[in-house]
């Protein structure tokens, strides 16, 4: 299936997509988290593991069925800004705003 049609078909209920499920979970957790650790913990509570290593180029999200998605795939498919650099900067800025 053409991955660029995936968001539209999933939104219309035509298909069930683990990629879309992971993208939704990532977006929700980004909005709630203040730090990288918060983000990973929130994802874990939703049933997803996050492989985020300094020695790796990509962040890999995995659902409970073992299906994996790279952050770069979420960026290309859904236009999300979830690169390691972007998320680190976002959490840094967010934590600075929460600091007294």
Secondary structure as the mmCIF struct_conf table of DSSP 4:
data_model
#
loop_
_struct_conf.conf_type_id
_struct_conf.id
_struct_conf.beg_label_comp_id
_struct_conf.beg_label_asym_id
_struct_conf.beg_label_seq_id
_struct_conf.end_label_comp_id
_struct_conf.end_label_asym_id
_struct_conf.end_label_seq_id
HELX_RH_AL_P HELX_RH_AL_P1 UNK A 3 UNK A 11
TURN_TY1_P TURN_TY1_P1 UNK A 12 UNK A 13
BEND BEND1 UNK A 14 UNK A 15
HELX_RH_AL_P HELX_RH_AL_P2 UNK A 18 UNK A 32
BEND BEND2 UNK A 34 UNK A 35
HELX_RH_AL_P HELX_RH_AL_P3 UNK A 36 UNK A 45
TURN_TY1_P TURN_TY1_P2 UNK A 46 UNK A 47
STRN STRN1 UNK A 49 UNK A 51
TURN_TY1_P TURN_TY1_P3 UNK A 54 UNK A 55
BEND BEND3 UNK A 56 UNK A 58
STRN STRN2 UNK A 60 UNK A 62
TURN_TY1_P TURN_TY1_P4 UNK A 64 UNK A 65
BEND BEND4 UNK A 66 UNK A 66
STRN STRN3 UNK A 68 UNK A 70
HELX_RH_AL_P HELX_RH_AL_P4 UNK A 71 UNK A 78
HELX_RH_AL_P HELX_RH_AL_P5 UNK A 84 UNK A 98
#
